[in-house]
C-alpha cells in the first residue's frame, strides 16, 4: 500500500498522454460525422454521408489493397527475418553476431523518407537492380519495380525487418536447447528437429512479429507514397490526399475512423487464428 | 565580473524584445524562404531598419496553424497560393488590403489582383516538360499531344492538384474549368498515358531526372531548377497556353505591425525586386514595370506584358478553392485508381 503514492506519480504522465489521445480520437470521430463545405475549412452539420461514401469501389479497393499489402509485407518479412533471427541466436562467434545485429538494426536509425529514397535509387528503371540485370545481358528492357505493389512491398519489408528479427530472436533464444538435443538423440536430423521442435516452439515469436509487422505496415505513408507514385495507394495516402490536398477534412477523418476499425478487426482475427499457438511453452 | 554578468543579463532580456520588433513572414521553406529573404526582406530591412523573421512550413500546415491562432496571428504576412489564399480569406484570417498604402501595386497585372485580401506576388505556369533525349520524336505543340498513344505509361502529373489537367481537358472539349464535367471523357482517355503521380517538387524532380516519367505536367520554376542542375529538360508552352499559377501575399488580420506589413508588400512590388525574383526563380513578375533581363524574359513560362498574362489558361482562384476537393476526388476515383 505504501507504494501507492509512487504508483500515482508514475502513472500520471501516462494518464495525461492517454487523455490527449482520447481527446484527439474524439475530435477525429466528430469530424468524420460532419459535412464538407467546399471552399471552407470549417465543417458543416452532422451527416452520415461520409460513411456511405466509403462503400464506393475506389475506397473499398484501397482498404482491401492495404490489408493485402500488410499481409504480403508481414509474411515476406517473416520469410526473410526468420533465417536472420535464427543465425543471430545460433552464431557462436561474438564478432559475427555483433556484425549481423548491426546490419539488421541499422535501418531503424534511418528515417523512413531516406530509406524510401534509397529504394527509389535501387528499384528505378536506371537503378541498381536494372543496371546489373542489363549489364549481365539478362534483360533488354528495364523490369518495372517502381509504382508497383511488388516494389512497395520490397521497401516495406526493409522497414519492418528489424522489428521482426528482434521479436523472432527473442522467441528463439527462449527455446531450451535440450529439446533439440533430445530430438537429435532420438534420431531426428537437423531439418526434422527444426520442423518438429524449433519451429513450433518459436510460434509465439512468429505471431508477435507478424502481428507487429502487419499493424506497423497499416500506417505506412512515405513508402507507398513515393514508391507507389500514386499508383499503389494505402489508407494513409488517401487520408493525406483528401485532407492535405483537397482540404476535405471530414472525409479524411472518416477514412481514419474506418482504418482504425479495420486494423482492430484484422488484428482481432489474427489473434483468434493464433490462439492455438499461444499455450506453446518454450521452456 | 559583475559588469559582465549584468551585460549578459541585459543582452538576454533584450533579445526577445528585438525578436518581437521584427516583422514575421509565413512562407514555404527551402528556396522559397531564401528567395524572399535575399530579395524583399533584405531591401525592407535596409530601408526600415526592421528585421524579418520567417515561419516556414507546408501550405496546409501553415493554414491550420493560423486558423488555430485566429485573432492573434503567428505571422504578420503570409505567402500562399492563390486558391489556398481564398481559404484563409473565407475564414476571416486575412486583412482587407488598403492598396493606397501599396503604391507599387498600381503596376500589378490584372490577373495578379486576386481578391480584396490577397494579391499575386509572382507567377509561374504548369506546362509540359519533357526529356527530349528520351523521347526522340516527341513534339508538343498542343496540349492534345499528351494524348498521343506513343506516350503510353510515360506521363506524370501532380497528385495533390489535378486542376491543371482538368482545366486543359475542359478546354480541349470546348469548355472551361467552371464546366469541367464536359472534359471528363477527354481526361479519361489520357489515363493509359499516366505512369505516376508525384507528391511534391522533389518527387517531380526525381521522376524527371531519373527518366522514370520522361514527360510531365510540371511547374515551370521546378523545370528551370532541374535544367540548372544539368537535367536536359525541354519546357514548352502549348498553343492553347500554359496553366497560370500565382503565389500570393496577404496581411494577417490582427497583425500589430500592419503598417510595416504594407511597406513590406510595397517593397515586394518594387520593379527591381520583382526583376530579381524573376532572375532567381525564373518566375514571372507580378508587376508589369519590372526590368527583367531579356534572357530571362524570353524563357517559356516567363511573361512580362499584359498580353502574355492573358495568353495563359487562368483558372479562377475562388472557383479552384471551391472545386479542388471535388476535382481531387473525381481524379482519384477515375484516373489514379
Interface residues (C-beta under 8 A of the other chain):
Chain A: X36 X38 X39 X40 X41 X42 X56 X58 X61 X62 X117 X120 X124 X125 X126 X127 X146 X147 X225 X226 X229 X230 X231 X233 X238 X241 X242 X243 X244 X245 X246 X247 X248
Chain B: X58 X60 X63 X67 X86 X87 X90 X91 X156 X159 X160 X161 X195 X196 X197 X198 X199 X203 X206 X207 X210 X211 X212 X318 X321 X322 X323 X324 X325 X326 X328 X329 X332 X333 X336 X337
